Amino acid sequence: MTNLKPPFGNIQNAMELGKMVASQRKAQGLTQSDLAGLAQTGTRFISDLENGKGTVQFDKVMHILNLLGLDVVIMDRQS
């Protein structure tokens, strides 16, 4: 038996990723300030990420996703 959960869906842009991050942060009872502290980054970065700013640093985004217990999965598109 596997513990795999279904995916949240396809993330196609920075805004969708930001909304997903904000949703997961809130579901875990964290404020932006809490998450920034855990990630050792500023609240401005968390705000920019959650608001869909497309120029946030990729490595920091991956760190935030890891802290929230989220994985990135790359798959071929099904036509």
NURORO-706208 format. One record per atom (N, C-alpha, C, O, CB): residue number from 1; atom name; x, y, z. Coordinates in Angstrom, 1 decimal, m for minus. Atoms other than C-alpha are relative to their C-alpha. Glycine has a CB too. Example, Ala and Ser with C-alpha at 12.3 -4.5 7.8 and 13.67 -1.06 7.14 Angstrom:
     i   at       c1       c2       c3
     1    N      0.9     m1.2      0.0
     1   CA     12.3     m4.5      7.8
     1    C      0.9      1.2      0.0
     1    O      1.9      1.2      0.7
     1   CB     m1.0      0.0      1.2
     2    N     m0.9     m1.1      0.0
     2   CA     13.7     m1.1      7.1
     2    C     m0.8      1.1      0.8
     2    O     m0.3      2.2      0.9
     2   CB      0.4      0.5     m1.4
***
This chain:
     i   at       c1       c2       c3
     1    N      0.8     m1.2      0.0
     1   CA      0.0      0.0      0.0
     1    C      0.9      1.2      0.0
     1    O      1.8      1.3      0.8
     1   CB     m1.0      0.0      1.2
     2    N     m0.8     m1.2      0.1
     2   CA      1.4      3.4     m0.9
     2    C     m0.7      1.2      0.7
     2    O     m1.9      1.2      0.8
     2   CB      0.3      0.4     m1.5
     3    N      0.5     m1.2     m0.6
     3   CA      1.0      6.7      0.8
     3    C     m0.1      1.2     m0.9
     3    O     m0.1      2.3     m0.5
     3   CB      0.8      0.4      1.2
     4    N      0.1     m1.0      1.0
     4   CA      0.8      8.7     m2.4
     4    C     m1.3      0.7      0.1
     4    O     m2.4      0.1      0.0
     4   CB      0.3     m0.5     m1.4
     5    N      1.3     m0.8      0.0
     5   CA     m1.7     11.6     m2.3
     5    C     m0.1      0.5     m1.5
     5    O      0.8      0.6     m2.2
     5   CB      0.1      1.2      1.0
     6    N      0.2     m0.6      1.3
     6   CA     m3.3     12.9     m5.5
     6    C      0.6      1.3     m0.2
     6    O      0.7      2.1      0.8
     6   CB     m1.5      0.0     m0.4
     7    N     m0.6     m1.3      0.2
     7   CA     m1.6     15.9     m7.1
     7    C     m1.1      1.1      0.2
     7    O     m2.3      0.9      0.1
     7   CB      0.6      0.1     m1.4
     8    N      0.9     m1.2     m0.2
     8   CA     m3.1     19.4     m6.4
     8    C     m0.5      0.4     m1.4
     8    O     m1.5      1.1     m1.5
     8   CB      0.8      1.1      0.6
     9    N      0.4     m0.5      1.4
     9   CA     m3.2     20.0    m10.2
     9    C      1.2      0.5     m0.7
     9    O      2.3      0.5     m0.2
     9   CB     m1.1      1.0      0.1
    10    N     m1.1     m0.6      0.9
    10   CA     m1.2     21.5    m13.0
    10    C      0.2      1.4      0.4
    10    O     m0.8      2.2      0.4
    10   CB     m0.4     m0.2     m1.5
    11    N     m0.4     m1.4     m0.3
    11   CA      0.6     24.7    m12.1
    11    C      0.6      0.5     m1.3
    11    O      1.6      0.0     m1.8
    11   CB      1.0      0.1      1.2
    12    N     m0.5     m0.5      1.3
    12   CA      1.0     26.7    m15.3
    12    C      0.6      1.4      0.0
    12    O      1.1      1.8     m1.0
    12   CB     m1.2      0.0     m0.9
    13    N     m0.6     m1.3     m0.1
    13   CA      2.2     30.0    m14.0
    13    C      0.3      0.4      1.4
    13    O     m0.1     m0.3      2.3
    13   CB     m0.9      1.1     m0.7
    14    N     m0.5     m0.4     m1.3
    14   CA      3.7     31.9    m11.1
    14    C     m1.2      0.3      0.9
    14    O     m1.1      0.1      2.1
    14   CB      0.9      1.2     m0.1
    15    N      1.1     m0.3     m0.8
    15   CA      0.3     33.1     m9.9
    15    C     m0.7     m1.2      0.6
    15    O     m1.0     m1.2      1.8
    15   CB     m1.0      0.8     m0.9
    16    N      0.6      1.2     m0.5
    16   CA     m1.1     29.6     m9.6
    16    C      0.9     m0.7      1.1
    16    O      0.4     m1.2      2.0
    16   CB     m0.2     m1.0     m1.2
    17    N     m0.9      0.5     m1.0
    17   CA      2.0     28.5     m7.7
    17    C     m0.1      0.7      1.2
    17    O     m0.1      0.2      2.3
    17   CB      1.5      0.0     m0.6
    18    N      0.1     m0.8     m1.2
    18   CA      1.7     31.4     m5.4
    18    C     m1.3     m0.3      0.8
    18    O     m1.2     m0.3      2.0
    18   CB      0.0      1.5     m0.4
    19    N      1.2      0.3     m0.7
    19   CA     m1.9     30.6     m4.6
    19    C      0.1     m1.3      0.7
    19    O     m0.5     m1.4      1.8
    19   CB     m1.2      0.0     m1.0
    20    N     m0.2      1.3     m0.6
    20   CA     m1.0     27.0     m3.9
    20    C      0.8      0.1      1.3
    20    O      0.5     m0.5      2.3
    20   CB      0.6     m1.0     m1.0
    21    N     m0.9     m0.2     m1.1
    21   CA      1.8     28.1     m1.6
    21    C     m0.7      0.6      1.2
    21    O     m0.6      0.2      2.3
    21   CB      1.3      0.8     m0.4
    22    N      0.7     m0.7     m1.0
    22   CA     m0.4     30.5      0.3
    22    C     m1.1     m0.9      0.6
    22    O     m1.2     m0.9      1.9
    22   CB     m0.7      1.2     m0.6
    23    N      1.0      1.0     m0.5
    23   CA     m3.1     27.8      0.6
    23    C      0.6     m1.0      1.0
    23    O      0.0     m1.3      2.1
    23   CB     m0.7     m0.7     m1.1
    24    N     m0.7      1.0     m0.8
    24   CA     m0.7     25.3      2.0
    24    C      0.5      0.6      1.3
    24    O      0.5      0.0      2.4
    24   CB      1.1     m0.7     m0.7
    25    N     m0.5     m0.7     m1.2
    25   CA      0.9     27.8      4.4
    25    C     m1.2      0.2      1.0
    25    O     m1.0     m0.1      2.2
    25   CB      0.6      1.4     m0.4
    26    N      1.1     m0.3     m0.9
    26   CA     m2.5     28.8      5.8
    26    C     m0.6     m1.3      0.6
    26    O     m1.0     m1.4      1.7
    26   CB     m1.1      0.7     m0.8
    27    N      0.5      1.3     m0.4
    27   CA     m3.6     25.1      6.0
    27    C      0.8     m0.5      1.2
    27    O      0.4     m1.3      2.0
    27   CB     m0.1     m1.0     m1.1
    28    N     m0.9      0.5     m1.0
    28   CA     m0.6     24.5      8.2
    28    C      0.1      1.0      1.2
    28    O      0.9      0.8      2.1
    28   CB      1.4     m0.2     m0.6
    29    N      0.0     m1.0     m1.1
    29   CA     m1.4     27.5     10.4
    29    C      1.2      0.9      0.2
    29    O      1.5      1.4      1.2
    29   CB     m0.2     m0.8      1.3
    30    N     m1.2     m0.9      0.0
    30   CA      1.6     29.5      9.4
    30    C     m0.3      1.4     m0.5
    30    O     m1.1      1.5     m1.4
    30   CB      1.1     m0.6     m0.8
    31    N      0.1     m1.3      0.5
    31   CA      1.8     33.2      8.9
    31    C      1.1      0.2     m1.1
    31    O      2.0     m0.7     m1.1
    31   CB      0.1      1.2      1.1
    32    N     m1.1     m0.3      0.9
    32   CA      4.0     34.7      6.1
    32    C      1.3      0.2      0.8
    32    O      2.3     m0.3      0.4
    32   CB     m0.3      1.2     m0.8
    33    N     m1.1     m0.2     m0.9
    33   CA      6.3     35.7      8.9
    33    C      0.6     m1.3      0.5
    33    O      1.8     m1.5      0.6
    33   CB     m0.3      1.0      1.1
    34    N     m0.4      1.3     m0.4
    34   CA      6.4     32.2     10.3
    34    C      0.8     m0.7     m1.1
    34    O      1.9     m1.3     m0.8
    34   CB     m1.2     m0.8      0.5
    35    N     m0.7      0.7      1.1
    35   CA      7.3     30.7      6.9
    35    C      1.3      0.7     m0.3
    35    O      2.3      0.0     m0.6
    35   CB     m0.9      0.0     m1.2
    36    N     m1.3     m0.7      0.3
    36   CA      9.9     33.4      6.3
    36    C      1.1     m0.4      1.0
    36    O      2.2     m0.6      0.6
    36   CB     m0.2      1.5     m0.1
    37    N     m1.0      0.4     m1.1
    37   CA     11.6     32.5      9.6
    37    C      0.5     m1.4     m0.2
    37    O      1.7     m1.6     m0.1
    37   CB     m0.7      0.2      1.3
    38    N     m0.4      1.4      0.3
    38   CA     11.6     28.8      8.8
    38    C      0.9     m0.1     m1.2
    38    O      1.8     m0.9     m1.2
    38   CB     m1.2     m0.8     m0.2
    39    N     m0.8      0.0      1.2
    39   CA     13.0     29.5      5.4
    39    C      1.2      0.9      0.0
    39    O      2.0      0.9     m0.9
    39   CB     m0.9      0.4     m1.2
    40    N     m1.1     m1.0     m0.1
    40   CA     15.5     32.1      6.6
    40    C      0.0      0.9     m1.1
    40    O      1.1      1.2     m1.8
    40   CB      1.3     m0.8      0.1
    41    N      0.2     m1.0      1.1
    41   CA     14.2     34.6      4.1
    41    C     m0.9      1.1      0.6
    41    O     m1.4      1.0      1.7
    41   CB     m0.5     m0.6     m1.3
    42    N      0.8     m1.1     m0.5
    42   CA     12.3     37.8      4.4
    42    C     m1.5     m0.2     m0.4
    42    O     m1.8     m1.0     m1.2
    42   CB      0.4      1.3     m0.7
    43    N      1.4      0.1      0.3
    43   CA      8.5     38.2      4.5
    43    C     m0.3      0.6     m1.4
    43    O     m1.3      0.1     m2.0
    43   CB     m0.8      0.7      1.1
    44    N      0.2     m0.5      1.3
    44   CA      8.8     40.2      1.3
    44    C      0.1     m1.1     m1.1
    44    O     m0.7     m1.1     m2.0
    44   CB      1.0      1.1     m0.3
    45    N     m0.1      1.1      0.9
    45   CA     10.0     37.1     m0.5
    45    C     m1.2     m0.8      0.0
    45    O     m1.7     m1.2     m1.1
    45   CB      1.3     m0.8      0.3
    46    N      1.2      0.8     m0.1
    46   CA      7.1     35.1      0.8
    46    C     m1.2      0.7     m0.7
    46    O     m2.0      0.1     m1.4
    46   CB     m0.3     m0.3      1.4
    47    N      1.0     m0.8      0.6
    47   CA      4.7     37.9     m0.2
    47    C      0.1      0.0     m1.6
    47    O     m0.9     m0.2     m2.3
    47   CB      0.0      1.4      0.5
    48    N     m0.2      0.0      1.4
    48   CA      6.2     38.1     m3.7
    48    C     m0.4     m1.3     m0.6
    48    O     m1.0     m1.4     m1.7
    48   CB      1.5      0.4     m0.4
    49    N      0.3      1.4      0.5
    49   CA      6.0     34.3     m4.2
    49    C     m1.5     m0.2      0.0
    49    O     m2.1     m0.7     m1.0
    49   CB      0.7     m1.0      0.9
    50    N      1.4      0.2     m0.1
    50   CA      2.4     34.2     m3.0
    50    C     m0.8      0.8     m1.0
    50    O     m2.0      0.5     m1.4
    50   CB     m0.5      0.1      1.4
    51    N      0.7     m0.9      0.9
    51   CA      1.4     37.1     m5.2
    51    C      0.4     m0.2     m1.5
    51    O      0.0      0.5     m2.4
    51   CB      0.3      1.4      0.3
    52    N     m0.3      0.4      1.3
    52   CA      2.8     35.4     m8.3
    52    C      1.1      0.8     m0.7
    52    O      1.1      0.8     m2.0
    52   CB     m1.2      0.1     m0.8
    53    N     m1.1     m0.7      0.6
    53   CA      5.9     37.5     m8.9
    53    C      0.9     m1.0     m0.8
    53    O      1.4     m2.0     m0.1
    53   CB      0.8      0.8      1.0
    54    N     m0.6      1.0      0.9
    54   CA      7.6     35.7    m11.8
    54    C      1.5      0.0      0.1
    54    O      2.2     m0.9     m0.4
    54   CB     m0.3      0.2     m1.3
    55    N     m1.5     m0.1      0.0
    55   CA     11.2     36.7    m10.9
    55    C      0.6     m0.4      1.3
    55    O      1.7     m0.2      1.6
    55   CB      0.4      1.4     m0.3
    56    N     m0.6      0.5     m1.2
    56   CA     11.6     35.1     m7.5
    56    C      1.0     m1.1     m0.3
    56    O      1.0     m1.7     m1.3
    56   CB     m1.2     m0.6      0.9
    57    N     m1.2      1.0      0.2
    57   CA     14.7     32.9     m7.0
    57    C     m0.5     m1.4      0.1
    57    O     m1.2     m1.8      1.0
    57   CB      1.1      0.3      1.0
    58    N      0.5      1.4      0.1
    58   CA     14.0     29.3     m8.1
    58    C      0.5     m0.8      1.2
    58    O     m0.3     m1.6      1.8
    58   CB      0.5     m0.6     m1.2
    59    N     m0.5      0.8     m1.1
    59   CA     16.2     27.8     m5.4
    59    C     m0.7      0.3      1.3
    59    O     m1.0     m0.6      2.1
    59   CB      1.5      0.2      0.2
    60    N      0.8     m0.3     m1.2
    60   CA     14.3     29.7     m2.7
    60    C     m1.4     m0.6     m0.1
    60    O     m1.9     m1.0      0.9
    60   CB      0.0      1.5      0.2
    61    N      1.3      0.6      0.2
    61   CA     11.0     28.6     m4.1
    61    C      0.0     m1.5      0.3
    61    O     m0.9     m2.0      1.0
    61   CB     m0.5      0.3     m1.5
    62    N     m0.1      1.4     m0.3
    62   CA     12.1     25.0     m4.0
    62    C      0.2     m0.3      1.5
    62    O     m0.4     m1.2      2.0
    62   CB      1.2     m0.6     m0.8
    63    N     m0.2      0.2     m1.5
    63   CA     13.2     25.4     m0.4
    63    C     m1.3      0.2      0.7
    63    O     m1.7     m0.5      1.6
    63   CB      1.1      1.1      0.5
    64    N      1.3     m0.3     m0.6
    64   CA      9.8     26.9      0.5
    64    C     m0.9     m1.2     m0.2
    64    O     m1.6     m1.7      0.7
    64   CB     m0.7      1.3     m0.6
    65    N      0.8      1.2      0.3
    65   CA      8.0     24.0     m1.2
    65    C      0.4     m1.2      0.9
    65    O     m0.5     m1.9      1.4
    65   CB      0.1     m0.4     m1.5
    66    N     m0.5      1.1     m0.9
    66   CA     10.2     21.5      0.7
    66    C     m0.5      0.2      1.4
    66    O     m0.9     m0.7      2.1
    66   CB      1.5      0.0     m0.1
    67    N      0.4     m0.3     m1.4
    67   CA      9.4     23.2      4.0
    67    C     m1.5     m0.3      0.2
    67    O     m1.9     m0.7      1.3
    67   CB      0.3      1.5      0.4
    68    N      1.4      0.2     m0.1
    68   CA      5.7     23.0      3.3
    68    C     m0.4     m1.5     m0.3
    68    O     m1.6     m1.9     m0.3
    68   CB     m0.7      0.9     m1.0
    69    N      0.2      1.4      0.2
    69   CA      6.1     19.3      2.5
    69    C     m0.6     m0.3     m1.4
    69    O     m1.3     m1.3     m1.6
    69   CB     m1.0     m0.6      1.0
    70    N      0.4      0.1      1.3
    70   CA      5.4     19.7     m1.2
    70    C      1.1     m0.4     m1.0
    70    O      2.2      0.0     m0.8
    70   CB     m0.7      1.3     m0.5
    71    N     m1.0      0.4      1.0
    71   CA      7.1     18.0     m4.2
    71    C     m0.4      0.5     m1.3
    71    O     m1.5      0.8     m1.6
    71   CB      0.0     m1.6      0.0
    72    N      0.2     m0.4      1.4
    72   CA      7.5     19.1     m7.7
    72    C      0.2     m1.3     m0.9
    72    O      1.2     m2.0     m0.8
    72   CB      1.0      1.1     m0.5
    73    N      0.0      1.2      0.9
    73   CA      6.7     16.4    m10.3
    73    C     m0.1      0.5     m1.4
    73    O     m1.0      1.2     m1.8
    73   CB     m1.1     m1.0      0.3
    74    N      0.0     m0.3      1.4
    74   CA      7.5     16.8    m14.0
    74    C     m0.4     m1.2     m0.8
    74    O      0.1     m2.3     m0.7
    74   CB      1.4      0.5     m0.5
    75    N      0.5      1.1      0.8
    75   CA      5.5     14.7    m16.4
    75    C     m0.2      0.5     m1.5
    75    O     m0.4      1.7     m1.7
    75   CB     m1.3     m0.5      0.6
    76    N      0.4     m0.3      1.4
    76   CA      4.9     14.6    m20.2
    76    C     m1.5      0.3      0.0
    76    O     m2.3     m0.3      0.8
    76   CB      0.3     m1.2     m0.9
    77    N      1.4     m0.4      0.1
    77   CA      1.7     16.3    m21.1
    77    C     m0.7     m1.1     m0.8
    77    O     m0.2     m1.7     m1.8
    77   CB     m0.2      1.3     m0.7
    78    N      0.9      1.0      0.7
    78   CA     m1.1     13.9    m22.2
    78    C     m0.8      0.8     m0.9
    78    O     m1.5      1.7     m0.5
    78   CB     m0.8     m0.9      1.0
    79    N      0.8     m0.8      1.0
    79   CA     m2.7     15.1    m25.4
    79    C     m1.5     m0.4      0.0
    79    O     m2.3      0.1     m0.7
    79   CB      0.5     m0.2     m1.4
***
